[in-house]
């Protein structure tokens, strides 16, 4: 529990120290934000900072910090370190800068900002890349929840049924003004995601399971699986993900002050890192303390 607790504290402290350091470099000011200049009742609608934070958190998180952390937990405490370092120095900075750049460019999305500086050709390439990325992520975020819902509902409501329902929900969320569905439902879903993580965290401290420690690997000088590259591929959404840059403009169009940026963009990434760390810690317990059982069987697998 010592390694996990220290990593959790470092994430929290990292927000207040490194997050504010990044904010100081960007220098947010009192200039008018896109929503104050281009309010249209559709995409540019002012919303409270807490609601924007919750929506941003859900937009960038979803199933990523859960599934990714569980898959990456097989690497033991190395997954803890990657989540902490990645969130503070990479993911949080990436999300904050991409969100603030959108605010400084009238709430434009990433391809439009790229096109301003690199030309039309690069803009079109970025658009194609973004579309492909969104289709892939969208497929996962439709099939994943559909599978979960099919498992807890009557057999008549199979995966295909839930895929149609979720897809129709996505279509409505896109077509209607952002405050109609996204602004009302997303904060509730985000609260549920945070509540689940809080429940698991409470369980960890209450039952105090024998979680793996960093010293386990140091003493044994062995690790269950090669860390590079699979750990970084498994745990992306929860440490750093370029996909987040496609989501930040949605909330950049609803912020009434640039000074909300650190809390909303960097803070949401740290919240996602905390969720990923909690799920990874719970999962590592079931992977039997950094794979010590594998080592006892004489299987020696070294770092790459």
C-alpha positions as CSV (number, residue, x, y, z in Angstrom):
1,X,0.0,0.0,0.0
2,X,3.0,2.3,0.5
3,X,3.8,2.6,-3.2
4,X,0.2,3.1,-4.2
5,X,-0.4,5.7,-1.5
6,X,2.7,7.7,-2.4
7,X,1.7,7.7,-6.1
8,X,-1.7,8.9,-5.2
9,X,-0.3,11.8,-3.1
10,X,2.2,12.7,-5.9
11,X,-0.6,13.0,-8.4
12,X,-2.6,15.3,-6.1
13,X,0.5,17.4,-5.3
14,X,1.5,17.4,-8.9
15,X,-1.7,19.2,-9.9
16,X,-1.1,22.0,-7.4
17,X,2.6,22.4,-8.2
18,X,3.3,21.4,-11.8
19,X,-0.1,22.3,-13.0
20,X,0.2,25.8,-11.7
21,X,3.7,26.0,-13.1
22,X,2.4,25.1,-16.6
23,X,-0.4,27.7,-16.1
24,X,2.2,30.3,-15.2
25,X,4.1,29.6,-18.5
26,X,0.9,29.9,-20.6
27,X,-0.2,33.1,-18.8
28,X,-4.0,33.1,-19.0
29,X,-5.5,36.6,-18.8
30,X,-8.8,38.4,-18.6
31,X,-9.4,38.6,-22.4
32,X,-12.9,37.6,-23.6
33,X,-13.3,33.9,-24.3
34,X,-15.0,32.5,-27.4
35,X,-18.3,32.0,-25.7
36,X,-18.5,35.7,-24.8
37,X,-17.7,36.7,-28.3
38,X,-19.6,34.1,-30.4
39,X,-22.4,32.9,-28.2
40,X,-24.8,31.0,-30.6
41,X,-27.0,28.9,-28.3
42,X,-25.7,25.7,-29.9
43,X,-21.9,25.1,-29.4
44,X,-20.9,28.3,-27.7
45,X,-23.0,28.3,-24.5
46,X,-21.7,29.5,-21.2
47,X,-21.8,26.8,-18.4
48,X,-20.6,26.7,-14.8
49,X,-16.9,25.7,-14.3
50,X,-17.8,22.6,-12.2
51,X,-20.1,21.3,-15.0
52,X,-17.5,21.9,-17.7
53,X,-15.0,20.1,-15.5
54,X,-17.3,17.1,-15.2
55,X,-18.0,17.0,-18.9
56,X,-14.4,17.3,-19.8
57,X,-13.5,14.5,-17.4
58,X,-16.1,12.2,-18.9
59,X,-15.1,13.1,-22.4
60,X,-11.5,12.2,-21.9
61,X,-12.0,9.3,-19.6
62,X,-14.9,7.0,-20.4
63,X,-13.7,3.3,-20.3
64,X,-10.1,4.2,-21.1
65,X,-8.7,4.6,-17.5
66,X,-10.5,1.5,-16.4
67,X,-9.8,-1.1,-19.2
68,X,-6.4,0.3,-19.9
69,X,-5.3,0.3,-16.2
70,X,-6.6,-3.2,-15.7
71,X,-4.7,-4.5,-18.7
72,X,-1.6,-2.6,-17.7
73,X,-1.7,-3.7,-14.1
74,X,0.0,-6.9,-15.1
75,X,3.2,-4.9,-15.1
76,X,2.8,-4.2,-11.4
77,X,4.2,-1.1,-9.8
78,X,5.7,0.0,-13.1
79,X,2.1,0.8,-14.1
80,X,1.8,3.1,-11.1
81,X,4.9,5.0,-12.0
82,X,3.9,5.4,-15.6
83,X,0.4,6.7,-14.7
84,X,1.9,9.3,-12.3
85,X,4.7,10.5,-14.5
86,X,2.6,10.4,-17.6
87,X,-0.3,12.3,-16.1
88,X,1.7,15.1,-14.5
89,X,4.4,15.8,-17.1
90,X,2.7,14.7,-20.3
91,X,-1.1,14.1,-20.2
92,X,-1.9,17.1,-18.1
93,X,0.3,19.4,-20.0
94,X,-1.0,18.1,-23.4
95,X,-4.6,18.6,-22.3
96,X,-4.1,22.0,-20.8
97,X,-2.2,23.4,-23.8
98,X,-4.5,21.9,-26.4
99,X,-7.6,23.3,-24.6
100,X,-6.1,26.8,-24.1
101,X,-4.9,26.9,-27.7
102,X,-8.5,26.3,-28.7
103,X,-9.7,29.2,-26.4
104,X,-7.1,31.5,-28.0
105,X,-8.3,30.5,-31.5
106,X,-12.0,31.2,-31.1
107,X,-12.8,27.6,-30.0
108,X,-11.5,26.0,-33.1
109,X,-10.8,22.3,-33.2
110,X,-7.4,20.9,-33.7
111,X,-7.4,20.5,-37.5
112,X,-8.4,24.1,-37.9
113,X,-5.7,25.4,-35.6
114,X,-3.1,23.3,-37.5
115,X,-4.4,24.7,-40.8
116,X,-3.8,28.2,-39.6
117,X,-0.1,27.6,-39.2
118,X,0.8,24.7,-41.5
119,X,-1.5,25.3,-44.5
120,X,-4.5,23.7,-46.1
121,X,-2.8,20.4,-47.1
122,X,-1.7,19.6,-43.5
123,X,-5.1,20.7,-42.3
124,X,-6.8,18.1,-44.5
125,X,-4.4,15.4,-43.4
126,X,-5.2,16.3,-39.7
127,X,-8.9,16.1,-40.5
128,X,-8.6,12.6,-42.0
129,X,-6.5,11.5,-39.1
130,X,-9.0,12.9,-36.6
131,X,-11.9,11.3,-38.4
132,X,-10.2,7.9,-38.4
133,X,-9.3,8.3,-34.7
134,X,-12.9,9.3,-33.8
135,X,-14.4,6.3,-35.6
136,X,-12.0,3.9,-33.8
137,X,-12.6,5.4,-30.4
138,X,-16.4,5.7,-31.1
139,X,-16.6,2.0,-32.0
140,X,-14.9,1.1,-28.7
141,X,-17.1,3.5,-26.7
142,X,-20.2,2.0,-28.3
143,X,-19.4,-1.7,-28.2
144,X,-17.9,-1.6,-24.7
145,X,-20.9,-0.1,-22.9
146,X,-23.2,-2.2,-25.0
147,X,-21.5,-5.4,-23.9
148,X,-21.7,-4.3,-20.3
149,X,-25.4,-3.4,-20.5
150,X,-26.2,-6.6,-22.3
151,X,-24.7,-8.6,-19.4
152,X,-26.9,-7.0,-16.8
153,X,-30.2,-6.8,-18.7
154,X,-32.6,-9.5,-19.9
155,X,-31.4,-11.7,-22.8
156,X,-33.9,-10.1,-25.2
157,X,-31.9,-6.9,-24.8
158,X,-28.7,-8.2,-26.5
159,X,-25.6,-6.4,-27.6
160,X,-27.1,-5.4,-30.9
161,X,-30.0,-3.7,-29.2
162,X,-27.8,-1.6,-26.9
163,X,-25.5,-0.7,-29.8
164,X,-28.4,0.9,-31.6
165,X,-29.6,2.7,-28.4
166,X,-26.2,4.1,-27.6
167,X,-25.6,5.1,-31.3
168,X,-28.9,7.0,-31.4
169,X,-28.0,8.7,-28.1
170,X,-24.7,9.8,-29.6
171,X,-26.5,11.2,-32.7
172,X,-28.9,13.2,-30.5
173,X,-26.0,14.4,-28.3
174,X,-24.2,15.7,-31.4
175,X,-27.2,17.3,-33.1
176,X,-28.8,19.1,-30.1
177,X,-27.3,22.1,-28.4
178,X,-24.5,21.2,-26.0
179,X,-26.5,22.1,-22.9
180,X,-29.5,19.9,-23.8
181,X,-28.0,16.4,-23.4
182,X,-24.2,16.7,-22.8
183,X,-24.7,19.5,-20.3
184,X,-27.4,17.6,-18.3
185,X,-26.4,13.9,-18.6
186,X,-22.6,13.9,-18.8
187,X,-22.1,15.4,-15.3
188,X,-24.2,12.6,-13.8
189,X,-22.2,9.9,-15.7
190,X,-18.9,11.6,-14.6
191,X,-20.1,11.6,-11.0
192,X,-20.9,7.9,-11.3
193,X,-17.4,7.2,-12.6
194,X,-15.8,9.1,-9.8
195,X,-18.1,7.4,-7.3
196,X,-17.0,4.0,-8.5
197,X,-13.3,4.9,-8.1
198,X,-14.0,6.4,-4.6
199,X,-15.7,3.1,-3.6
200,X,-12.7,1.1,-4.8
201,X,-10.3,3.5,-3.0
202,X,-12.3,3.1,0.2
203,X,-12.1,-0.7,-0.1
204,X,-8.4,-0.6,-0.7
205,X,-7.7,1.4,2.5
206,X,-10.4,-0.4,4.5
207,X,-9.3,-4.0,3.7
208,X,-5.7,-3.0,3.2
209,X,-4.9,-5.8,0.7
210,X,-1.3,-6.8,0.0
211,X,-0.7,-4.6,-3.0
212,X,2.7,-4.9,-4.8
213,X,5.4,-2.6,-3.8
214,X,8.3,-1.1,-5.8
215,X,10.7,-3.0,-3.5
216,X,9.3,-6.3,-4.8
217,X,10.9,-5.8,-8.2
218,X,14.0,-4.3,-6.8
219,X,14.6,-7.3,-4.5
220,X,13.7,-9.9,-7.0
221,X,15.5,-8.1,-9.9
222,X,12.9,-9.6,-12.2
223,X,9.6,-8.4,-13.7
224,X,6.7,-10.5,-15.1
225,X,6.5,-9.0,-18.6
226,X,8.7,-6.7,-20.8
227,X,7.6,-3.1,-20.0
228,X,8.4,-1.6,-23.4
229,X,6.3,-1.1,-25.5
230,X,3.2,-2.9,-24.2
231,X,2.7,-1.1,-20.9
232,X,2.7,2.3,-22.6
233,X,0.2,1.0,-25.3
234,X,-2.0,-0.6,-22.6
235,X,-2.1,2.5,-20.4
236,X,-2.6,5.5,-22.7
237,X,-5.9,7.0,-21.6
238,X,-4.8,7.5,-18.0
239,X,-1.3,8.8,-18.6
240,X,-1.4,10.6,-22.0
241,X,-3.7,10.4,-25.0
242,X,-3.7,12.6,-28.1
243,X,-7.4,11.8,-28.4
244,X,-8.0,14.3,-25.7
245,X,-7.1,17.2,-28.0
246,X,-10.2,16.4,-30.1
247,X,-12.4,16.8,-27.0
248,X,-11.0,19.9,-25.3
249,X,-12.4,22.4,-27.9
250,X,-15.9,21.3,-26.9
251,X,-15.4,22.7,-23.5
252,X,-13.2,25.6,-24.6
253,X,-16.3,27.0,-26.3
254,X,-18.2,27.1,-23.0
255,X,-15.7,28.6,-20.6
256,X,-16.2,32.2,-19.5
257,X,-12.6,32.7,-18.3
258,X,-9.1,31.6,-19.4
259,X,-8.2,31.2,-15.7
260,X,-10.6,28.2,-15.5
261,X,-8.3,26.3,-17.8
262,X,-5.9,24.7,-15.3
263,X,-8.7,23.4,-13.2
264,X,-10.8,22.1,-16.2
265,X,-8.1,20.8,-18.5
266,X,-5.1,19.9,-16.3
267,X,-7.4,19.0,-13.4
268,X,-9.6,16.7,-15.4
269,X,-6.5,14.8,-16.6
270,X,-5.2,14.4,-13.1
271,X,-8.6,13.2,-12.1
272,X,-8.4,10.6,-14.9
273,X,-4.9,9.6,-13.7
274,X,-6.2,9.1,-10.2
275,X,-9.1,6.9,-11.5
276,X,-6.6,4.9,-13.6
277,X,-4.2,4.5,-10.6
278,X,-7.0,3.2,-8.3
279,X,-8.2,0.7,-10.9
280,X,-4.6,-0.4,-11.6
281,X,-4.0,-0.9,-7.8
282,X,-7.1,-3.0,-7.5
283,X,-6.1,-5.1,-10.5
284,X,-2.5,-5.6,-9.5
285,X,-3.8,-7.3,-6.3
286,X,-5.3,-10.0,-8.6
287,X,-2.2,-10.3,-10.6
288,X,-0.5,-11.5,-7.5
289,X,2.1,-9.0,-6.4
290,X,4.1,-8.2,-9.6
291,X,4.0,-11.8,-10.7
292,X,5.9,-13.3,-7.8
293,X,4.0,-16.5,-8.4
294,X,5.5,-16.6,-11.9
295,X,9.0,-16.1,-10.4
296,X,8.5,-18.9,-8.0
297,X,7.9,-21.2,-10.9
298,X,11.3,-20.3,-12.3
299,X,10.2,-18.0,-15.1
300,X,12.7,-15.2,-15.5
301,X,11.6,-12.3,-17.6
302,X,13.8,-9.3,-17.7
303,X,13.2,-5.6,-18.6
304,X,13.7,-4.7,-22.2
